[in-house]
Amino acid sequence: MSLIEQCWPGPGAEAARTRMRRALRLLAASAVAGASLATAPAAMAQQGVAAPGATAPGATALGADSSGRLSGLAPVLGKYCDITQLGVFGDVTTILGDDGLYYRRGSGGWTKSPISLSGAHALTRLPDGRWLILDTEKHRLIQVDDLAGAGMVVRTELAGIKLKRPHNVVVDPLTGYVYVIAGDRRLFRFKTLEGPAEAWTFKPAELGYARSVSWFDGHIHIIHSSRGEVLRIDDFDRRRYTRFSSPRPRALRGATSLQVPESHIDFDAGSLASTGLVLNDVQKSGGWYYGSNDFLVGWAMGQDTRPARLIRWKTWSDFQNGEWQDLSGLIPQSYDPLDPLVPYYITIRDGILYTPIDVSLDEEHCGRDSIFHVDTASLPEE
C-alpha cells in the first residue's frame, strides 16, 4: 500500500494523489525560485526548447485566442483542470477530464453530457456505434447508446474481478475486441459489457503501472508507463508478448506514489535524467511512433523536466537505443517557466497530432489547460 493510500484509503486516494502532485510541483518550483529567470531562455535554447514568447512553427495551443484544424475548443477548455483525452470518432469530437464529458457533432456547439463521472480518463466508440467510458476514479465502465446517457450499462467488475482504476481503452479494428488496461496490472478483453470478458493478469516482474493501451502495426500494445516500455501483445490467448525497453539511467532516482515492492524500479512521473521515460501514451502515424512522457518537477529529484516530454522515433531499435527526435521544443511555454507543460494522451487525425497539456499547478489556475496540436508533415524527417 502506498503512503497516499495509507493516509487517504478508499476511492478518494487518487484525488488525494492529484492534490499531492500539485503540491509537490509547487514546492519544487519554490525550491528553485531563487534562480535567475534572466538565464532561462539560454538554458532552454541549450535543451532545444523554445524560449518564452517564441513561436514554434507548425504548433499552437488551442485556447481562447487561437484556432486550428479542430477549432472552437475554447468554450470547453476554459472550464478545465486536468484534461485527459481529446477524442475524434467520425464527425463526433469529445473532450474528457475533471469537468466531465463534452461532445459535439461536426463544427456544431458543445454539449455537456449529463453522465456523472469522477476522474474519467478515456472513452471509445464501439463497433456497434455505442460508447464505452472509463470512469477511472469510480472504478467502473459505462456503456451507453449515446453520449446523453441513453441505454446505460454499468460494470464494476469484469471476468469476476473487481475493477481497479480502468485507465485506457482501445478497439482492435481487425477483431472488434475491446481492450481495457487497469491500474492493477490487468488487461481485459471483451466485445460488449453484456457479454463475457477475459482478464490477463501480469506478474509484478512483467508489468508495473500502465497508463495506456494502443493499437498499431496490427497489434494491441500496452504502454508500460512506470518503466518506459511498450509491450506488444502477440497472442492474448497464449499470453505471449514482446517487450520494447527504452534506456534508463544507471542510478534510478525519483519520487513515487506507486505501491511497493515495485516502487524501486517503477515511477509514475520523473525526468529523462532521473527516471528515464515515463510514458503517458504512444501512437503511430505516417511511419513514426509518437510518445508523451509524464515529466513533473516534483517527481524529478531536481533534474530538468523539459527534455523528451514529446518524442518520436522510426523503429523499435531506435527506441531501445534512445535514438528519438525530441519534439518538446514545440510545446508552448507555461505561464510558469519553472514548471513545463506536460502532454498526455495522443490523438492523431489527418496528420495532425493533438494532446492535452497540463497547466494546472493548483486550483487557482484551473481553466488554463488546453489542447496542443502540431502538423506532423511540418516536422523534419531526420
PEMO-V958155 format. One line per field, one symbol per residue. ss: DSSP state (@ for helix, = for strand, . for the rest). phi: phi as a letter, one per 30 degrees, with the letter a starting at -180 (. if undefined). psi: psi as a letter, one per 30 degrees, with the letter a starting at -180 (. if undefined). Layout:
# PEMO-V958155
ss = ???
phi = ???
psi = ???
This chain:
# PEMO-V958155
ss = ..@@@@@..@@@@@@@@@@@@@@@@@@@@@@.....@@@@@@@@@@............====...........@@@@.....=======..======..======.....==.........====.....=====@@@.=====........===.==..==...======......=====...=====......=====..........=====..======@@@.=======....======................@@@.....=........=======..======.=.@@@..........====..@@@@@....==.@@@...........========..=======....@@@....======@@@....
phi = .deddddbdiddddddddddeddddddddddcddddddcdedddddcicddejdcceibacdbdcbbaeccideedddccchdcbccbbicccbbblddjccaacicdddbdddddbbidcabacdedjdbbccdedchacbcbdbddjdidbbbcbbhicddbhecabbcdddcidccbccdcicccbacbddcdbbbccddeddbccccbbbbahibdbcddedbibbcdddaddchcaccccddbedcdbadacdddddddbcbdalaedcbidbddabbbahibccbcbdcbedcchiddcddidbbbbdbddeedcicbdccddddedddcddbedcdbdcbbbhicccadbdcddaddcejcdacdbbdddddddb
psi = kleeeeeilafgeeeeeeeeeeeeeeeeeefgffkjfffeeeeeefggkklkfkkkkgklkjafgllaejlgfefeeffkkikekkkjjbgkkkkkafgakkllkbgalkkkkfkkljhkelllklfgflkkkjiefghlkkklelffgkhkkkkglkhgkkkjikelkkkjfefgkkkkklghhkjkklelffalllkjjklefekckkflklklgglkkkjiefghlkjkjejeeghklkkjklklkejkklklglklgffffkkflblefefakikelklkkhgkkkkkkijkefgghflkgekgeklllelfeeefggilkjgfffklklfjffilkklbkkkkkhgkkkkkkjfieleegkfflljklkjfffkkf.
